Amino acid sequence: MPRIFEYLGILIFFYSNEHESIYVHGRHDGCERKVEFYIYDWEIVEIKIKPVKGMKPLTGTKLKDF
């Protein structure tokens, strides 16, 4: 689990052995979400916030901060 950054207590990381799309996870106090980035021609064209199976979702202010 390579750690990228920590911001306002939110750990931002990725798993190096997961699926192909570009994404990061955000975890705080036992809650987690992931964000997938869809890139076309070197520009981010869409960002999707998704739940993480088996984890309580990151919500409220912490989700917004993430």
C-alpha positions in Angstrom: 0.0 0.0 0.0 2.1 3.0 -1.2 1.2 6.0 0.8 0.9 9.2 -1.4 -0.1 11.9 1.1 -1.8 12.7 4.3 -4.1 15.7 4.4 -6.3 16.8 7.4 -5.9 13.3 8.9 -7.0 11.6 5.7 -4.5 9.0 4.4 -4.4 9.0 0.6 -2.9 5.8 -0.9 -3.2 3.2 -3.6 -2.8 -0.6 -3.9 -0.2 -1.5 -6.4 -1.8 -4.8 -7.4 -5.4 -3.7 -8.2 -7.2 -2.9 -11.4 -6.1 -0.8 -14.4 -7.9 2.5 -14.0 -6.2 5.3 -12.2 -7.5 5.8 -8.7 -6.6 6.6 -5.1 -8.1 5.5 -1.7 -8.8 7.9 1.1 -9.0 6.6 4.7 -9.9 8.3 7.9 -10.9 6.8 11.3 -11.8 3.4 9.9 -13.8 4.8 6.9 -12.7 4.7 3.3 -13.7 5.7 -0.2 -11.9 5.5 -3.5 -11.8 8.0 -6.4 -11.3 6.9 -10.0 -9.9 9.3 -12.5 -10.9 9.0 -16.2 -8.3 10.5 -18.5 -8.6 11.2 -22.2 -5.8 12.8 -24.2 -3.9 13.7 -21.0 -6.8 15.5 -19.3 -9.0 14.4 -16.5 -12.5 14.2 -18.0 -14.4 12.6 -15.2 -13.9 11.8 -11.5 -16.0 9.1 -9.8 -16.2 8.6 -6.0 -16.9 5.0 -5.2 -17.4 2.8 -2.1 -14.8 0.3 -0.9 -16.2 -3.2 -0.4 -16.2 -4.2 3.3 -15.4 -0.7 4.6 -17.6 2.0 6.1 -17.9 4.9 3.7 -16.0 8.2 4.2 -18.8 10.8 4.5 -19.5 14.4 5.3 -16.7 16.9 5.8 -14.0 14.2 5.5 -15.4 13.1 2.1 -15.4 16.7 1.0 -11.8 17.2 2.2 -10.8 14.1 0.4 
